[in-house]
């Protein structure tokens, strides 16, 4: 046998074997925007519905309109440790199945009132299994980042609570706050 031919074939076979683990044969496309997180489109839609359940659209814009679900994913990708990311992804991947097992309906198929009730039940409950623990961690993290992303959005900072570095002559430090009144942090 020719040694040169054998070495070429061995190198080609080794290169092919090295590439096999990076091949994903699933039908769902993975979003490439996140370095550390492997998120599929269906998982992003689930997160979008969850974010919309946490801060729904009323007379004000909802969290989905402001793209808060992308903020949640960016924060999870950039600000979490590898262990936290693993736990977050575990909760995200199992959340739809967990809600089907626990409440009889997948989260993505629930209407808004039912979804809100079930999210609150998961957040208030005591986790007894790994699935519950992962779902609860995922929900708590998502809720935290949803609120942070919404309150720091351009819409909230300019339209709802316009910021002035130095209060002008209209500043009133003794103004009483009425529940339901539009908040303006400048008085």
C-alpha positions as CSV (number, residue, x, y, z in Angstrom):
1,X,0.0,0.0,0.0
2,X,1.2,3.5,-0.8
3,X,2.1,5.3,2.4
4,X,1.3,8.8,1.0
5,X,-2.3,7.7,0.0
6,X,-2.9,6.1,3.4
7,X,-1.9,9.3,5.2
8,X,-4.1,11.5,3.0
9,X,-7.1,9.2,3.6
10,X,-6.4,9.1,7.4
11,X,-6.2,12.9,7.5
12,X,-9.5,13.2,5.6
13,X,-11.2,10.7,7.8
14,X,-9.9,12.5,11.0
15,X,-11.1,15.9,9.7
16,X,-14.6,14.4,8.9
17,X,-14.8,12.9,12.4
18,X,-13.9,16.3,13.9
19,X,-16.7,18.0,12.1
20,X,-19.5,15.5,13.0
21,X,-20.2,16.9,16.5
22,X,-20.9,20.3,15.2
23,X,-23.6,19.0,12.8
24,X,-27.1,19.4,14.2
25,X,-29.6,17.2,12.5
26,X,-32.7,18.8,14.2
27,X,-35.2,20.5,12.0
28,X,-35.4,23.7,14.0
29,X,-33.1,26.5,13.2
30,X,-30.9,27.9,16.0
31,X,-30.7,31.6,16.2
32,X,-27.1,32.8,15.7
33,X,-27.3,36.1,17.5
34,X,-26.3,34.7,20.9
35,X,-22.9,33.3,21.5
36,X,-23.5,31.2,24.5
37,X,-27.2,30.4,24.2
38,X,-28.6,27.9,21.6
39,X,-32.1,29.3,21.2
40,X,-34.6,28.0,18.6
41,X,-37.4,30.1,17.0
42,X,-40.0,28.2,18.9
43,X,-38.2,28.9,22.2
44,X,-38.0,32.5,21.3
45,X,-41.8,32.6,20.6
46,X,-42.4,31.0,24.0
47,X,-40.2,33.6,25.7
48,X,-42.1,36.3,23.7
49,X,-45.4,35.0,25.0
50,X,-44.1,34.8,28.6
51,X,-42.7,38.4,28.5
52,X,-46.1,39.5,27.1
53,X,-47.8,37.7,30.0
54,X,-45.6,39.5,32.5
55,X,-46.2,43.0,31.0
56,X,-49.2,42.8,28.7
57,X,-50.2,45.6,26.3
58,X,-52.9,47.9,27.8
59,X,-53.3,51.5,27.0
60,X,-49.5,51.5,27.3
61,X,-47.2,49.5,25.1
62,X,-46.5,45.9,26.2
63,X,-43.2,44.2,26.6
64,X,-43.4,42.4,23.3
65,X,-43.9,45.6,21.4
66,X,-40.7,47.0,22.9
67,X,-38.7,43.9,22.2
68,X,-38.0,43.0,25.8
69,X,-37.8,39.3,25.0
70,X,-34.6,40.1,23.0
71,X,-33.3,42.1,26.1
72,X,-33.9,39.0,28.3
73,X,-31.9,36.8,25.9
74,X,-29.1,39.3,25.6
75,X,-28.9,39.6,29.4
76,X,-28.9,35.8,29.8
77,X,-26.2,35.5,27.1
78,X,-23.9,38.3,28.4
79,X,-24.5,38.6,32.1
80,X,-25.0,35.1,33.4
81,X,-22.4,32.5,34.4
82,X,-22.2,29.3,32.4
83,X,-24.0,27.4,35.2
84,X,-26.8,30.0,35.3
85,X,-27.1,29.9,31.5
86,X,-27.4,26.1,31.7
87,X,-30.1,26.4,34.3
88,X,-31.9,29.1,32.3
89,X,-31.8,27.0,29.1
90,X,-33.0,24.0,31.0
91,X,-36.0,25.9,32.3
92,X,-36.7,27.4,28.8
93,X,-36.5,24.1,27.1
94,X,-38.8,22.3,29.6
95,X,-41.2,25.1,30.4
96,X,-43.8,24.3,27.7
97,X,-43.8,20.6,28.6
98,X,-43.9,21.4,32.3
99,X,-47.0,23.5,31.9
100,X,-48.7,20.8,29.8
101,X,-47.9,18.2,32.5
102,X,-49.0,20.5,35.4
103,X,-51.9,22.5,34.0
104,X,-53.0,20.3,31.1
105,X,-52.2,22.8,28.4
106,X,-49.0,24.0,26.7
107,X,-48.1,27.5,27.7
108,X,-48.0,28.6,24.1
109,X,-51.6,27.5,23.7
110,X,-53.0,29.2,26.8
111,X,-55.0,32.5,26.6
112,X,-53.6,35.5,28.5
113,X,-55.7,35.2,31.6
114,X,-54.9,31.5,32.0
115,X,-51.2,32.0,31.3
116,X,-51.0,34.8,33.9
117,X,-52.7,32.7,36.6
118,X,-50.4,29.7,35.9
119,X,-47.2,31.9,35.9
120,X,-48.2,33.3,39.3
121,X,-48.9,29.8,40.6
122,X,-45.5,28.6,39.5
123,X,-43.7,31.6,41.0
124,X,-45.5,31.3,44.3
125,X,-45.2,27.5,44.6
126,X,-42.5,25.5,46.4
127,X,-40.6,23.4,43.8
128,X,-40.5,19.7,44.6
129,X,-38.8,18.3,41.5
130,X,-36.0,19.3,39.1
131,X,-38.5,20.3,36.4
132,X,-40.3,22.6,38.9
133,X,-37.0,24.1,40.1
134,X,-35.8,24.8,36.6
135,X,-39.1,26.3,35.6
136,X,-39.2,28.5,38.6
137,X,-35.6,29.7,38.2
138,X,-36.4,30.4,34.5
139,X,-39.5,32.3,35.4
140,X,-37.9,34.4,38.1
141,X,-35.0,35.3,35.9
142,X,-37.2,36.1,33.0
143,X,-39.5,38.3,35.2
144,X,-36.5,40.1,36.6
145,X,-35.0,40.9,33.2
146,X,-38.4,41.7,31.7
147,X,-39.1,44.4,34.3
148,X,-35.6,45.7,34.0
149,X,-35.7,45.8,30.2
150,X,-39.2,47.5,30.2
151,X,-38.3,50.2,32.8
152,X,-35.1,51.0,31.0
153,X,-36.6,51.1,27.5
154,X,-36.6,54.3,25.5
155,X,-40.4,54.4,25.5
156,X,-40.7,54.3,29.3
157,X,-37.8,56.7,29.8
158,X,-39.1,59.3,27.3
159,X,-42.8,58.9,27.1
160,X,-43.9,57.7,30.6
161,X,-41.2,59.1,32.9
162,X,-39.4,61.9,31.1
163,X,-36.1,62.6,32.8
164,X,-34.7,66.0,33.4
165,X,-31.3,66.3,34.8
166,X,-32.2,69.5,36.7
167,X,-35.8,70.1,37.6
168,X,-37.2,73.3,36.2
169,X,-39.5,75.9,37.8
170,X,-42.5,73.5,37.6
171,X,-40.9,71.1,40.2
172,X,-43.2,70.5,43.2
173,X,-41.6,68.5,46.0
174,X,-44.9,68.4,48.0
175,X,-47.2,66.9,45.3
176,X,-49.3,64.0,46.5
177,X,-49.2,60.9,44.4
178,X,-52.6,59.7,43.3
179,X,-52.9,55.9,42.5
180,X,-53.4,55.4,38.8
181,X,-52.0,58.8,37.8
182,X,-49.3,59.0,35.2
183,X,-45.9,59.1,37.0
184,X,-43.5,61.8,36.3
185,X,-40.3,61.5,38.4
186,X,-39.7,65.3,38.1
187,X,-42.7,66.3,40.2
